[in-house]
């Protein structure tokens, strides 16, 4: 498995497992089994479970913020430079809830 693919597989597996079971109930062994990689790969790419969680948070935050900005820009364009407060709130809160 290529290095980038391994890293992505670990992040995807961790996200799925944490969403299903929560941070406290998921071990690194659960994550590597789900990702189909060995335990050393987590240490190599992230250093620790805490660093993996931090990277997952940062990665997801960037994706959420990109979606917010996309929705805000679309609302602004549809409103000719202005958007109703309801649409703005939906753009800010919606990506987090999805």
Buried (B, 14 or more C-beta within 10 A) or exposed (E): EEEEEBBBBBBBBBBBBBEEEEEEEBEBEBBBEBBEBEEEBBBBBBEEBEEBBEBBEEEEEEEBEEBBEEBBEEBBEEEEEEBEEEBBEBBEEBBEEE
